[in-house]
Amino acid sequence: MLGLAGFRLLAVSEYGGELEQAIETSVEEDFCRGCGVRARLHDRRPTWVRDLPTGGRPVTLVWVKRVWRCMQSACGVSTWSERSPEIRARASLTERARREACRRVGQDGHSVSQVAAAFGVAWATVMAAVSEYGLPLVDDPNRLAGVSALGVDETAFLAANWSHHTVFVTGVVDVRASRLIDIVPGRSAKALATWVGEQPQAWRDDITVAALDPFRGYATALRTSLPEATRVLDAFHVTRLGFAAVDDVRRCVQQDSTGHRGRRDDPLYSIRRLLRRGHDHHTETSWQRMLAGLDAGDTGDEQIGKTWIAAQDLRLIYRCHDRAEAEQKLYRWFVHCADAEVPELLRLARTIDSWREELLAYFDTGGISNGPTEAMNLLIKKVKRVGQAAIEEGLLVDPSPRSDRQSRGPPLNGVTTHWRPARAVARRLCWSMASTS
């Protein structure tokens, strides 16, 4: 029932929605550390420590420790308390509870405050367990083994306030295994190049593909630090650039034709979301709504319509079967952008042309995407919340097994207010030793 090596259960009680378990070690005898002579049982002393929760309730172990005495007067050792590797001296948690707390924070992604509330201890107690058991996992060099495709992307780590601007970090992800490798402060070429340069040369040689969004800082860092790796422009960001151009043209046309920003009854404003939808995701009704809005609000040379067609064609390039087909469609796309003579579309074409090789590398690498890196942004924000060192008011849970400290350490010759079966067993053992000593 207890499942703690070297211990046996004496009694169980419930108080205030929590469980208390009186326990003792299964060792019946001990020997002096100094002279090796068999020791005599001298006293019993209770120790309170938190264990794994049971049924969603915190658990307190009342360990009735044996105090041994060496009977040799010439020995320098007088008395000592028994010890166990499962419960450290003056510890708030058992070792198995500390390991489980680290697992819940690291693997399950729970916040430190949630785990502290479940175990009935303080925030700092759980954070200390996470640091002790988690840091060796982070520092393990084998953690980075087997990475061949790298993904990098920035995300906001701290929002701007009166003392600092928005703080960005760069997430480094194994896009094939979908696992977060590291979080690098900053989002510059220097920050990423410095991190890559700190890795072993053998690890860098194994990187064959690097996925990124259209940010020149990352491209420069990857080109200099991983020159042999193939850089791949993420398909999601390319598609988003196309639809962002549609939004820009729609706003310009809206402003020029009406003299104000989009309003509820404006035809272009009412179809703003339909314009960002893929053509294969439209229904008959949405098609009619979008066409009616374009007929009512688009310019005579159909600037919005031409930009929308360009955004859809750019999206469809990623459905090509090979690089040769993609190159042909990309060339026709450039011709369409040049013929349209829409300023926003020409700007988009120049941007895509500057990333031409990275875009076409998508078809050389089997369709590597930076999607796993984008997904890790949520995990990075959770890491920020879990690892927050500032303890806010209300975050702490009372580290004591009970809120009333008067009955925490039961005196041998006194009577406490709260009498519970598990502690009653512990007191009887302690009193019996006090009466015979």
C-alpha positions in Angstrom: 0.0 0.0 0.0 2.8 2.4 0.8 5.2 1.4 -1.9 8.2 3.1 -0.3 11.2 0.9 -0.1 12.4 0.1 3.4 9.2 1.4 5.1 6.0 -0.2 6.4 2.6 1.5 7.0 1.3 1.7 10.6 -1.9 3.8 10.3 -3.8 6.0 7.9 -6.1 8.9 8.8 -7.8 11.8 7.0 -8.0 15.4 8.1 -9.0 18.5 6.3 -9.2 16.8 2.9 -5.6 15.4 3.3 -4.2 12.0 4.1 -1.7 11.2 6.9 0.2 8.0 7.0 2.2 6.9 10.0 5.2 4.9 8.9 8.4 3.3 10.3 11.4 1.6 8.8 11.4 -2.2 8.5 14.9 -2.4 10.1 14.7 -3.8 13.6 18.3 -3.4 14.6 21.3 -1.2 13.9 25.0 -1.1 14.7 27.2 1.7 15.9 29.0 3.7 13.1 32.0 4.1 15.4 32.7 0.7 17.0 30.3 -1.6 15.2 28.7 -2.9 18.3 24.9 -3.6 18.2 23.0 -0.6 19.3 20.1 -0.3 21.7 16.8 1.5 20.9 16.9 4.8 22.8 14.0 6.9 21.6 11.3 7.6 19.0 10.9 10.9 17.2 8.3 11.8 14.6 9.2 13.5 11.3 6.7 15.0 8.9 7.3 14.9 5.2 5.1 15.2 2.1 4.7 12.3 -0.3 3.0 11.6 -3.6 -0.7 12.8 -3.7 -3.3 10.1 -3.5 -6.7 10.6 -5.2 -6.0 14.2 -5.8 -5.3 14.9 -2.1 -1.9 15.8 -0.5 -0.3 13.1 1.6 1.8 13.6 4.8 4.0 10.9 6.0 4.6 10.8 9.8 7.9 8.9 10.0 8.4 7.6 13.5 12.1 7.6 13.6 14.1 5.3 15.8 16.9 6.9 17.8 19.7 4.4 18.5 22.3 4.5 21.3 25.8 2.9 21.5 26.2 1.1 24.8 30.0 1.2 24.7 31.2 4.0 27.1 34.5 4.3 25.3 32.9 4.9 21.9 32.8 8.4 20.7 29.4 7.9 19.1 26.5 8.5 21.6 23.1 8.5 19.8 21.9 8.8 16.2 18.7 8.8 14.2 18.0 6.3 11.5 18.2 7.5 7.9 16.8 6.5 4.5 17.9 7.4 1.0 14.1 7.9 0.2 13.8 10.7 2.7 16.6 13.3 3.1 17.3 14.9 6.4 15.1 17.9 7.1 13.4 17.4 3.7 9.9 18.6 2.8 9.4 16.0 0.2 10.3 12.4 -0.3 12.7 11.6 -3.1 10.0 10.0 -5.2 7.8 13.0 -4.7 10.6 15.3 -5.9 11.2 13.2 -9.0 7.5 13.2 -9.8 7.2 17.0 -9.3 10.1 17.5 -11.8 8.3 15.1 -14.2 5.0 17.0 -14.0 6.6 20.3 -14.6 9.0 19.2 -17.3 7.2 16.4 -19.2 3.5 17.3 -18.5 4.0 21.0 -18.7 2.2 21.9 -15.4 3.1 25.1 -13.7 5.1 25.1 -10.6 2.3 26.6 -8.6 -0.1 23.8 -9.8 2.3 21.1 -8.7 2.9 22.8 -5.4 -0.8 23.0 -4.7 -1.2 19.3 -5.6 1.6 18.2 -3.3 0.7 20.7 -0.5 4.1 22.4 -0.4 5.6 25.7 -1.3 6.5 27.0 -4.8 10.2 27.2 -3.9 10.1 23.5 -2.7 8.9 22.3 -6.1 11.2 24.6 -8.0 14.2 23.3 -6.1 13.2 19.7 -7.0 12.8 20.8 -10.7 16.2 22.4 -10.7 18.0 19.5 -9.0 16.5 16.8 -11.2 15.9 18.8 -14.4 19.3 20.6 -14.8 21.1 17.3 -15.4 18.7 16.5 -18.1 19.2 19.8 -19.8 23.0 19.6 -19.5 23.1 16.1 -20.8 25.1 16.2 -24.1 23.1 13.3 -25.5 20.0 15.5 -25.4 21.1 17.1 -28.7 22.0 13.8 -30.4 20.2 12.8 -33.6 19.3 16.2 -34.9 19.5 16.6 -38.6 16.8 19.2 -39.4 16.8 22.4 -37.5 14.0 25.0 -37.2 14.3 28.5 -35.9 11.7 31.1 -35.2 11.3 34.1 -32.9 8.5 34.6 -30.3 7.7 37.3 -27.8 8.9 36.2 -24.3 8.1 39.3 -22.2 5.6 42.0 -23.1 6.7 45.6 -23.1 6.2 47.7 -20.0 7.6 50.9 -18.5 11.1 49.5 -17.9 11.8 47.6 -21.2 10.7 46.9 -24.7 9.2 43.6 -25.8 11.7 40.9 -25.2 12.0 38.3 -28.0 13.7 34.9 -27.9 14.6 32.5 -30.6 13.3 28.9 -30.4 15.6 26.2 -31.8 13.6 23.1 -32.7 14.3 19.6 -34.1 11.6 19.8 -36.8 11.7 16.1 -37.6 11.3 15.0 -34.0 9.1 18.0 -33.1 11.1 18.7 -29.9 12.4 21.9 -28.4 16.2 22.0 -28.2 16.9 25.4 -26.7 15.6 29.0 -26.2 18.1 31.7 -27.2 17.7 35.2 -25.9 17.2 37.7 -28.7 16.3 37.3 -32.3 19.4 38.6 -34.1 21.9 36.9 -36.4 24.5 37.3 -33.7 22.4 35.5 -31.1 21.7 32.5 -33.3 25.2 32.3 -34.7 26.7 32.4 -31.2 24.5 29.6 -30.0 25.2 27.4 -33.0 28.9 28.1 -32.7 28.9 26.9 -29.1 27.7 23.4 -30.2 30.2 20.6 -31.0 31.5 20.5 -34.6 30.2 17.0 -35.0 26.7 18.1 -34.1 26.9 21.0 -36.6 28.1 18.6 -39.3 25.0 16.4 -38.9 22.6 19.3 -39.6 21.6 19.0 -43.3 18.4 21.2 -43.3 17.5 24.4 -41.6 13.9 25.8 -41.8 13.3 29.5 -41.2 10.9 32.3 -41.7 11.7 35.2 -44.1 14.1 37.0 -41.7 17.5 38.0 -43.0 19.1 37.8 -39.6 18.4 34.1 -39.3 19.4 33.5 -42.9 22.8 35.2 -42.3 23.4 33.3 -39.1 22.6 29.9 -40.7 24.7 30.7 -43.8 27.8 31.5 -41.7 27.4 28.9 -38.9 25.9 26.0 -40.9 27.2 26.6 -44.5 26.6 23.0 -45.6 22.9 23.0 -44.4 20.1 23.6 -46.9 18.0 26.6 -45.9 14.3 26.1 -46.5 11.8 29.0 -46.4 8.7 28.0 -44.4 5.6 27.5 -46.6 3.3 29.1 -44.0 5.2 32.4 -43.9 5.3 32.5 -47.7 1.5 32.0 -47.9 0.9 34.6 -45.2 2.9 37.1 -47.1 0.6 36.6 -50.1 -2.5 37.1 -48.1 -1.0 40.1 -46.3 -0.5 41.7 -49.7 -4.2 41.2 -50.4 -5.1 42.9 -47.1 -2.8 45.9 -47.9 -4.3 46.4 -51.4 -7.8 46.1 -50.0 -7.1 48.8 -47.4 -5.6 51.1 -49.9 -8.5 50.7 -52.3 -10.9 51.2 -49.4 -9.2 54.4 -48.3 -9.0 55.8 -51.8 -12.6 55.0 -52.7 -14.4 55.9 -49.5 -12.0 58.2 -47.7 -12.1 56.3 -44.5 -11.2 52.9 -43.0 -13.4 49.9 -43.4 -16.8 50.0 -41.8 -19.4 47.3 -41.2 -21.5 48.1 -44.3 -18.6 48.7 -46.7 -18.5 45.9 -49.4 -14.8 45.4 -49.2 -14.7 45.3 -45.4 -17.5 42.8 -45.3 -15.5 40.3 -47.4 -12.1 40.8 -45.7 -12.0 37.3 -44.2 -13.3 35.7 -47.4 -10.3 37.2 -49.2 -7.9 35.4 -46.9 -9.5 32.1 -47.5 -8.1 29.5 -49.9 -10.1 29.1 -53.1 -10.7 25.4 -52.4 -12.2 26.2 -49.0 -15.0 28.4 -50.4 -18.6 27.3 -50.6 -21.0 28.4 -53.3 -22.4 31.0 -50.9 -19.0 32.4 -49.9 -18.0 32.6 -53.6 -21.1 34.7 -54.4 -20.5 37.0 -51.4 -16.8 37.6 -52.3 -17.5 38.2 -56.0 -20.4 40.6 -55.2 -18.1 42.5 -52.8 -15.3 42.8 -55.4 -17.8 44.0 -58.0 -19.0 46.7 -55.7 -15.7 47.8 -54.2 -12.8 46.9 -56.5 -11.1 49.3 -58.8 -11.6 49.4 -62.5 -8.3 47.6 -63.2 -9.2 45.0 -60.5 -6.2 45.5 -58.3 -7.7 43.5 -55.4 -8.7 40.7 -57.8 -5.3 40.4 -59.4 -3.6 40.4 -56.0 -6.0 37.8 -54.7 -5.2 35.6 -57.7 -1.5 36.1 -57.1 -1.9 35.0 -53.4 -3.7 31.9 -54.4 -1.1 31.0 -57.1 1.7 31.5 -54.6 -0.1 29.1 -52.2 -0.5 26.5 -55.0 3.2 26.5 -55.8 3.7 24.3 -52.8 1.4 21.6 -54.3 3.8 21.0 -57.2 5.3 17.5 -57.5 8.9 18.5 -58.0 11.3 21.5 -58.2 11.1 21.7 -62.0 7.3 22.2 -61.9 7.6 24.7 -59.1 10.2 26.7 -61.0 7.9 27.0 -63.9 4.9 28.1 -61.8 7.0 30.5 -59.9 8.2 32.1 -63.2 4.6 32.5 -64.4 3.8 34.0 -61.0 6.5 36.6 -61.4 5.1 37.4 -64.9 1.6 37.9 -63.4 2.9 40.2 -60.7 4.8 42.3 -63.3 1.8 42.6 -65.6 -0.6 43.5 -62.7 1.4 46.7 -62.0 0.1 46.8 -58.4 2.7 48.4 -56.0 2.0 46.0 -53.2 2.2 43.0 -55.6 5.5 44.2 -57.0 6.9 44.6 -53.5 5.8 41.0 -52.7 7.4 39.7 -55.9 10.7 41.4 -55.0 10.6 39.8 -51.6 9.9 36.3 -53.0 12.6 36.7 -55.6 15.1 37.4 -52.9 14.2 34.2 -51.2 13.8 32.1 -54.4 16.5 29.5 -53.6 15.1 29.0 -50.1 11.6 28.6 -51.4 12.5 26.1 -54.0 14.6 24.1 -51.5 11.3 23.0 -50.1 11.1 20.5 -52.9 14.6 19.3 -52.5 14.2 18.4 -48.8 10.9 16.4 -48.9 8.7 19.3 -47.8 10.5 20.4 -44.6 8.4 22.9 -42.8 8.9 25.2 -39.9 5.5 24.2 -38.5 6.9 22.3 -35.5 8.8 25.4 -34.6 5.7 27.5 -34.7 3.9 25.0 -32.5 6.7 25.2 -30.0 6.0 28.9 -29.4 3.2 27.9 -27.1 5.5 25.6 -25.2 8.1 28.4 -24.9 5.5 30.7 -23.4 4.5 27.9 -21.0 8.2 27.5 -20.1 8.2 31.2 -19.3 5.3 30.9 -16.9 6.6 27.7 -15.3 10.1 29.0 -14.8 9.1 32.5 -13.5 11.4 33.2 -10.5 9.2 36.0 -9.1 6.8 34.6 -6.4 3.6 36.6 -6.5 1.2 37.0 -3.6 -1.1 34.0 -3.4 1.2 31.7 -5.3 2.7 30.0 -2.3 1.0 27.1 -0.6 1.7 26.5 3.1 4.8 24.2 3.1 3.6 22.7 6.4 1.5 19.6 6.3 -1.0 21.6 8.3 -1.8 25.3 8.7 -1.8 25.3 12.5 1.9 25.1 13.5 1.1 24.4 17.2 0.4 20.7 16.6 3.1 20.3 13.9 5.6 18.7 16.3 3.7 16.8 19.0 5.3 17.1 22.4 5.9 13.9 24.3 4.4 15.2 27.5 1.6 17.4 26.2 -1.8 17.1 24.6 -2.5 18.8 21.2 -5.8 20.2 20.0 -6.1 18.0 16.8 -6.0 14.3 17.5 -5.8 12.0 14.4 -5.3 8.2 14.2 -2.0 8.4 12.2 -0.5 10.8 14.6 -1.9 8.9 17.6 0.1 5.9 16.6 3.2 8.0 16.3 2.6 9.6 19.7 2.0 6.2 21.4 5.3 5.0 20.1 7.0 8.1 21.3 5.4 8.1 24.7 6.2 4.4 25.2 9.8 5.2 24.6 9.6 8.2 26.9 8.1 6.1 29.8 10.8 3.4 29.5 13.8 5.7 29.3 
